[in-house]
């Protein structure tokens, strides 16, 4: 009986993984209507009987200013165009900082964050990390860097109920993402690690660090 249960669990896991992989393939052409994070936030609002207004508008990469794109890459994944889904050096630095009791510095790449947003929500677990680890190469292979960046910029959380660069630009600055300059782009990028707590107008110090990173790579 135990063997039977284990067998069906394994089959279920494999089927779920295959479904996620096929979803990534479809995402090469189809813009996702929602994500695990979106669903999680709706559920949390329902549980707490809280007001919830979702702002989510998918736009093409060319409708997001290059300065805004560069700010997000500089803030979240400086080696985005060099790695193949994992930045091992950043992960090592993050792990060392965590063990030493320092403030946790994220080591996840944009590709890892995209996979997490699409399928796993904001929770943390070894199982989730393992599944993410196997799906990241699939995303890199079937989507390519430009589509990965486009998807990430459109689904990532930028405030309470605010998802994507277009919604964030209109919510925080009342203008479209194509009109965001480098300074405002850096301030928006600075809130990504804690989108429910941070606000662009308070991100002066962090945005200056991001702008310096942009200057260092010639952006």
N, C-alpha and C positions, 0 to 999 in steps of 0.2 A: 504493500500500500504506500509506503514511504517513497519507494522508487517511482511509483506512478505519480505521486504528488510532485516530486522533484522534476520528473520529465515534463509535466504540464506547466510547471513554473518556468522551466527553461524555454519551452516552446512559446509561452506567452511573452517572455522577455525578448526572444528573437523576433517575434512578430511586431512587437512595439518598436524595436530598433529599426526593423525594415520599414515600418510605417514612417518613422521619423526621417530615415534616409530618403524615402520617396518624396516626402514633403520638401526636403531640401532641393531635390531635383526639380520639383514643380516650382519652387521659389525662384528658380532661374528666370522664369517667365511670368509667374503669377505673384502679385503683391499680396502678402498675408493680410487677411481681414482682421485678425486679432493675434495675440500671443499669450503664452502662459502667464506673463507678468500682468497683462491687461485683465485676464480672467481672475487672477489672484486678487488684484486690487478691487474688482467689482465684488467679489465674494467677501472680502474684508469689510467693505462698506456696508454690504447687506447684513453681515453678522452684527456689526455695531450700530446698525440703523442710522448710518451717517449719510449725508448728502454726497452724491458722487456725480460729477459731470466729466465725461470722457471727451478729450480733444485729440483727435487722431486723423491726420490728413497726409496721405502718402503722395510724395512728389518725386520727380526724377532727380538724379544727381545734379544735372545741369541747372536745376532750379534752386540749388543750395550754393551760396557763394563759395568760391574756392578758399577764401580766407576763413570762413566758418569750418569748412572741411578740414583745413590744415590745423586749425586750433584744436579740434577734437582728436585728430591723429596725434598731435604733439602731446596732448594731455593724457590720452588713454593708451596709446600704443605707438611709440616713436619708431619702432622697427617694423611697422605694419607691412611695408612693401618689401621687406627683406626676408621675413620669416615665412614658414609654411604652415602657420596656424598656432605654433607655440613659440614663445620667447623664453628659452630655457634660462638665459641669464637673469631676466627680470623675475622669473619664478624662484630662482635660487636666492636672489636678494630679498624677495618677499619672505621666503621661508626662514632665512637667517634673522631677519628683523623680528619675525614672529617668535622665534625661539629665544631671542635675547630680550623679549619683553618690550620691544620698541613698538611704536605705533604701526599698525599693519599697513604695509604698502602693497597694493594690489599687483599681482603679476599676470593677470589674465589679459590675453590679447583681445582685439576687437572681434576676431572670429569666435573665440571662446565665449565672449559676452553675448554675441549674437545667438549662438546655439543655446546658451542658458536662457536668454530672453524668450526665444521662440518656444522652447520645450519644457523648461524646468522651473521657471519663476525665480524668486529671490532666495529660496531656501538653500541650505548647505548640508551636504551629506556625502559620504564616501561613495555611495551608490550613484548619486547624481554626477559626481566628479568623474567616475568611471565611464558612465554613459556619455558624458560630454567629451571625454578624451577620445572615444571611438568615433564620434560624429564630426569632430572638428576637421579631420582630414577629408571627410566626405564633402563638407562645406567648401573647403579650399579647392577641391578638385572640380566639383560640379558648378560652382558659382563664379569663381574668379574674384580677384581683389576688388574691382570696381563695383560689382553687384553686391559683394559682402558689405562694402562701405555704404552703398546706397540703402541696403536693407537695415543695417545697424542705425544709420542716421535717422531712419524713418520710424523705427519701432522703439528705440531706447526711451526710458522714462526721464522726463525733464521737469517734473513738478507733480503736484497732486492731480492726477487725471490727465496729465499733459504728456503726449507721446510723439516723438519725432521732431525733427528740426523745424518744419513748417509751423506746427502747432506751438512749439516753444518760442519761436520768433514772434509770432502774433500774440501769444500770451504775455510774454515778458516785455516786448518792445513794440508791439502793435504794428509790425510790418512783416512782409514775407521774408523767407529765408534767403532769397537771392539778394536782399538788400542789407544783410548783416555784414558789418565791417570787421576787421581783425580784432579790435578792442572788445567789441560786444561779443564776437565769436569766442574769444578767450574767456570772457566772464560766463558765458553759457556753458562752455566746456568745463569750467571749474566746478560747476554744481553737479556734474554727472556722478561722482562717487557717492553723493548723498542728496539725491534730487528732492527728497521730501523734507529736508532740513535746511538746505542752502538756498540762497537767493543771489542772483547776479550782482545786485548793487553792493553786496557785502564781500565780493570776491576780489577785491583790489589786489591783495598780496598774491593769491594763487594765480590770478590772471596774468600778473607780471611775470611769474615764473614760466607760464605757458608761452607768453609772447617771447621770452628769452629763448626758449627751446625752438620756437619757430624761426627766430633770427639765426640761430646756430646752424640750422639745416638749409638756410637760404630762402625761407618763405616770407 
